[in-house]
Amino acid sequence: MCRFVRKTTNIAELDSILPTVKQSSSGALRAIGWTSVAVGVTALGLYIGRELRVRYKFKRRTPSDFFSHAGEELGPEYGVGI
């Protein structure tokens, strides 16, 4: 007697199994693709939003923004030991 018995399978059974495997792998790739698109759109939105905010803040500067110690109550000599 042989220990390894070969099963005979019907070709119709194989055809019914193979398309489901292709569909599941295609679904996984599709999900990964949409996720990467969503992450890319989010990153682009954050970058554009930051640039617009920086430009908005730059256009609305006040004259005191041009000085390094504008608004500080303590002078630059504080903590120097004078």
C-alpha positions in Angstrom: 0.0 0.0 0.0 1.1 3.5 -0.7 1.1 6.1 2.0 0.4 9.0 -0.2 -2.9 8.8 -1.9 -3.6 11.3 -4.6 -7.0 12.9 -4.6 -8.6 13.6 -7.9 -10.2 16.9 -8.0 -12.8 18.2 -10.4 -11.7 21.1 -12.7 -14.9 22.8 -12.0 -14.1 22.9 -8.3 -10.8 24.6 -9.0 -12.4 27.2 -11.3 -14.9 28.1 -8.6 -12.1 28.5 -6.0 -9.6 30.6 -8.1 -11.8 33.6 -8.8 -12.6 34.2 -5.1 -8.8 34.2 -4.4 -8.3 36.8 -7.1 -11.2 38.9 -5.9 -9.9 39.0 -2.3 -6.4 39.9 -3.3 -7.8 42.6 -5.6 -9.9 43.9 -2.8 -6.9 44.1 -0.4 -4.9 46.0 -3.0 -7.8 48.3 -3.7 -8.1 49.1 0.1 -4.4 49.8 0.3 -4.5 52.1 -2.7 -7.5 54.1 -1.4 -5.7 54.4 2.0 -2.6 55.7 0.4 -4.6 58.2 -1.6 -6.4 59.4 1.6 -3.1 59.8 3.4 -1.6 61.8 0.5 -4.6 64.1 0.3 -4.5 64.7 4.0 -0.8 65.5 3.9 -1.3 67.9 1.0 -4.2 69.6 2.8 -2.1 70.1 5.9 0.8 71.5 3.9 -1.4 73.9 1.9 -3.2 75.0 5.1 0.0 75.7 6.9 1.3 77.8 4.0 -1.9 79.8 3.8 -1.8 80.4 7.6 1.9 81.6 7.5 1.1 84.0 4.6 -2.0 85.3 6.4 0.0 85.9 9.6 2.9 87.5 7.6 0.6 90.0 5.9 -0.9 91.1 9.2 2.3 92.0 11.0 2.4 95.0 13.4 5.3 97.4 13.7 6.2 96.0 17.0 6.8 92.6 15.4 9.9 93.9 13.7 11.7 94.2 17.0 13.2 91.2 18.8 12.1 92.2 22.3 8.8 93.8 21.5 6.4 93.6 24.4 8.8 92.3 27.0 8.8 94.1 30.3 12.3 92.9 31.3 15.2 94.5 29.5 17.9 92.5 27.7 20.2 92.9 30.7 18.1 90.7 32.9 20.1 87.8 34.2 23.4 89.1 33.0 24.6 90.1 36.4 24.6 93.8 36.0 
